[in-house]
């Protein structure tokens, strides 16, 4: 296992409630290194974080590890099976401009 893959796996397993479900695949091509992360659906929120901040921080750390090893490292987080994100979440957030402005009035 390469250092970047081991680092990601260690970090994610420390953050989630279901560490046995964490799987990291590593693929190298002309674009660099792609690490693909699979986790339990219940842990998705912990890895994404508020407004995606945790995922952004993880990606930043992976870039630093990659720079140290002269490689471009990217992270793809697979949507877990049974996840409630996606069309359901998008449909509930669609509002007209007038409705959004009405929500802002105190």
Steps between C-alpha positions, in 0.01 A plus 500: 500500500636842401547776760216717367255209505608391850475858627147544364383166635642574846348848510153389386489202736568735791207726400223246435285274718536204260874470429468144367290636209774739381654402167755702304594417142803658333540554125792674329468647151634794299296742715662377823368291787129448556393369838141376507334479841209273591343535845187401687198719415462594868849655500458717190414814699811466714726483196330778302454733800310826511500663158756241390770640727625163629526358147686815387745465789560132419565589134743773605694260722515246217640766264772577755587129527505483121725804466747341741508195273495698170152379407162662443251329733125532454220357712167365379242418767250245372137549590410211735216271401183604679612859541223759529703774333436580137164564333306496829724762662506714187122495459441627854742792457347641181326829573409798294688824554189648666476206745868529587467875560193439717703256713760771562249744648504501879 
